[in-house]
């Protein structure tokens, strides 16, 4: 904020009628001995413009706006090819409120991860690691049903077995995408869901284990290990 600012306020304004509820201007606190500010505002689900202004007394010194701030549902996609997709041309999402991270890497490099979100469309990616698949269609249906924004984070990889997921979750990373597949889910959790929150991991996997004749108990143990690892990373132990 400007050095002579005595207060900073913020509010959320719906991008369209019926897509949320406007908040009052609410104060944000200055950090000690600085002009940097921070605060928390509780907002109902919707699609918003965030307004922030700095004041001295009743005089506005500076004001800025951030468009397309979503308060809604976040899903991480994980598993193998039926979750990964890439075999078909999919339609663009019809709803502006269906978002993704338009980014894809085969071997994840944390230093290159972006933090700009995009609308899901043909040619975009469901970052950090997969094509759009059918998620534009599901996103449209969820947005219309919930009247809330929906974002997908991609962590699936075709041809992966439960053993590869378990081993990579245990830190036994090989030098191929399959042998280090859990890093995709870990990146989605630690770099994105840690900031946005997440409703659930959508998991579709098992064909490779059928091919390998994996026993039911072994499959259960492998997936339980992956689930426990996600809980350790997110400190969610329920």
C-alpha positions in Angstrom: 0.0 0.0 0.0 1.1 3.7 -0.3 3.4 4.7 2.6 0.9 7.2 3.8 -2.1 4.8 3.9 -3.7 4.4 7.2 -6.1 1.6 6.2 -6.7 -1.0 3.5 -10.1 -2.5 2.7 -11.3 -5.2 0.4 -14.7 -6.4 -1.0 -16.0 -9.1 -3.3 -18.4 -8.1 -6.1 -20.2 -10.8 -8.2 -19.1 -10.9 -11.9 -22.8 -11.4 -12.9 -26.2 -11.3 -11.2 -26.8 -14.5 -9.3 -23.2 -15.6 -9.2 -22.6 -14.8 -5.6 -23.3 -12.1 -3.0 -21.5 -8.7 -2.7 -19.6 -8.2 0.6 -19.2 -4.9 2.5 -15.8 -3.2 2.4 -13.9 -5.0 5.1 -10.5 -3.9 6.7 -7.3 -5.8 6.2 -4.5 -5.6 8.8 -1.1 -4.1 8.2 1.8 -6.4 9.1 4.1 -4.9 11.8 6.3 -2.0 10.8 5.4 -2.2 7.1 3.0 -1.1 4.4 2.2 -4.7 3.6 -1.3 -6.0 4.5 -3.1 -9.3 4.9 -6.5 -10.4 5.9 -9.3 -13.0 5.6 -12.8 -12.4 4.2 -15.4 -15.1 4.2 -17.3 -15.2 0.9 -20.2 -17.3 -0.3 -19.6 -19.4 -3.4 -19.7 -17.5 -6.6 -17.6 -15.8 -9.3 -16.2 -12.4 -8.2 -14.2 -9.3 -8.8 -12.0 -8.6 -5.9 -11.6 -4.8 -5.1 -8.9 -3.5 -2.8 -8.4 0.1 -1.8 -5.9 2.0 0.4 -7.1 5.1 2.3 -5.9 7.8 4.6 -8.9 8.9 6.6 -11.7 8.9 4.1 -9.5 9.8 1.1 -8.8 6.9 -1.3 -5.1 6.8 -2.2 -5.1 3.8 -4.5 -7.4 1.1 -5.7 -7.0 -2.1 -7.7 -9.2 -4.9 -9.0 -8.8 -8.6 -9.7 -11.3 -10.2 -12.0 -12.4 -13.9 -12.1 -11.9 -14.9 -8.5 -13.8 -18.2 -8.0 -15.2 -19.5 -4.8 -16.4 -23.0 -5.5 -15.2 -26.6 -6.1 -11.7 -27.9 -6.8 -11.1 -31.5 -7.9 -7.8 -33.3 -8.5 -7.9 -36.0 -11.3 -5.7 -39.1 -10.7 -5.4 -42.6 -11.9 -4.6 -44.0 -15.4 -5.8 -43.6 -19.0 -9.6 -43.4 -18.4 -8.9 -40.4 -16.2 -6.0 -39.1 -18.3 -7.7 -39.1 -21.7 -6.1 -37.6 -24.8 -7.7 -39.9 -27.3 -10.6 -37.8 -28.5 -11.4 -34.2 -29.4 -13.4 -32.7 -26.6 -15.6 -29.6 -26.8 -14.7 -26.3 -25.2 -16.5 -25.7 -21.8 -19.5 -23.5 -22.4 -19.3 -22.1 -18.9 -16.7 -19.4 -18.2 -16.6 -20.7 -14.7 -14.9 -24.0 -15.6 -11.2 -23.6 -14.9 -7.9 -25.4 -15.3 -4.2 -24.9 -15.1 -3.2 -24.8 -18.8 0.2 -26.5 -18.4 1.6 -30.0 -18.9 4.9 -31.6 -18.2 6.0 -35.2 -18.5 8.6 -34.9 -15.7 7.4 -32.3 -13.3 9.8 -29.4 -12.5 8.5 -27.4 -9.5 10.5 -24.3 -10.7 8.4 -24.0 -13.9 4.9 -24.4 -12.3 2.6 -21.5 -13.3 -0.1 -19.9 -11.2 -2.4 -18.6 -13.9 -5.7 -20.4 -14.4 -7.6 -20.7 -17.7 -10.9 -21.8 -19.1 -11.0 -25.4 -20.1 -11.1 -25.7 -23.9 -9.8 -27.9 -26.7 -6.0 -27.5 -26.9 -5.7 -26.5 -23.3 -4.3 -28.8 -20.7 -5.5 -29.9 -17.3 -2.2 -29.1 -15.5 0.1 -30.0 -14.1 0.1 -33.1 -16.3 -2.7 -34.1 -18.6 -4.9 -33.3 -21.6 -8.5 -31.9 -21.2 -10.3 -35.2 -21.8 -14.0 -35.0 -20.7 -13.5 -32.5 -17.9 -15.0 -29.6 -19.8 -18.3 -31.5 -20.1 -18.3 -32.5 -16.4 -17.3 -29.0 -15.4 -20.3 -27.5 -17.3 -22.7 -29.8 -15.7 -21.4 -29.2 -12.2 -21.4 -25.4 -12.7 -25.0 -25.5 -13.8 -26.1 -27.8 -11.0 -24.1 -26.0 -8.2 -24.1 -22.4 -9.6 -20.5 -22.2 -8.5 -17.1 -22.2 -10.3 -15.3 -25.5 -10.7 -11.6 -26.1 -11.2 -9.8 -29.3 -12.2 -6.1 -30.1 -11.5 -4.7 -33.0 -13.5 -2.5 -35.7 -11.9 -3.3 -38.9 -13.9 -1.1 -40.9 -16.3 -2.1 -43.6 -18.7 -0.8 -47.2 -18.1 0.1 -46.8 -14.4 -0.4 -49.6 -11.9 -1.3 -49.3 -8.3 2.2 -50.6 -7.5 3.8 -47.7 -9.4 1.6 -45.3 -7.5 2.5 -46.9 -4.2 6.2 -47.1 -4.9 6.4 -43.5 -6.0 4.4 -42.4 -3.0 6.9 -44.1 -0.9 9.7 -42.0 -2.5 11.1 -44.8 -4.7 11.2 -42.7 -7.8 12.6 -44.2 -11.1 13.6 -42.2 -14.2 10.4 -42.8 -16.1 7.1 -40.9 -15.9 5.3 -44.1 -14.7 7.8 -44.8 -11.9 7.5 -41.3 -10.5 3.8 -40.9 -11.1 2.8 -39.9 -7.6 4.8 -36.7 -8.0 2.0 -35.4 -10.2 -0.5 -35.8 -7.4 1.9 -34.5 -4.8 2.5 -31.3 -6.9 -1.2 -30.8 -7.3 -1.7 -31.1 -3.5 1.3 -29.1 -2.3 1.6 -26.3 -4.9 -2.1 -25.7 -5.8 -4.6 -27.4 -3.4 -2.6 -25.9 -0.5 -3.6 -22.5 -1.8 -7.1 -23.2 -3.2 -8.4 -26.0 -1.1 -9.8 -29.2 -2.7 -13.1 -31.0 -2.5 -11.9 -34.5 -3.6 -9.5 -36.6 -5.7 -11.4 -38.2 -8.6 -9.7 -41.6 -9.0 -10.1 -44.0 -12.0 -7.5 -46.7 -12.2 -7.1 -50.5 -12.1 -6.9 -51.8 -15.7 -3.1 -52.2 -15.5 -3.5 -54.2 -12.2 -6.0 -56.5 -14.0 -3.5 -57.1 -16.7 -0.9 -57.9 -14.0 -3.4 -60.1 -12.1 -2.8 -58.1 -8.9 -4.7 -59.6 -6.0 -7.5 -57.6 -4.3 -5.6 -57.3 -1.1 -2.5 -56.1 -2.8 -4.4 -53.5 -4.7 -6.2 -52.4 -1.6 -2.9 -52.0 0.3 -1.3 -50.0 -2.6 -4.2 -47.6 -2.9 -4.5 -47.2 0.9 -0.8 -46.3 1.0 -1.3 -43.6 -1.6 -4.3 -42.2 0.3 -2.3 -42.2 3.5 0.5 -40.3 1.8 -1.9 -37.6 0.6 -3.2 -37.2 4.1 0.3 -36.9 5.5 1.1 -34.2 2.9 -2.0 -32.2 3.5 -2.2 -32.8 7.3 -5.7 -34.1 6.8 -6.0 -37.2 8.9 -9.7 -38.0 8.9 
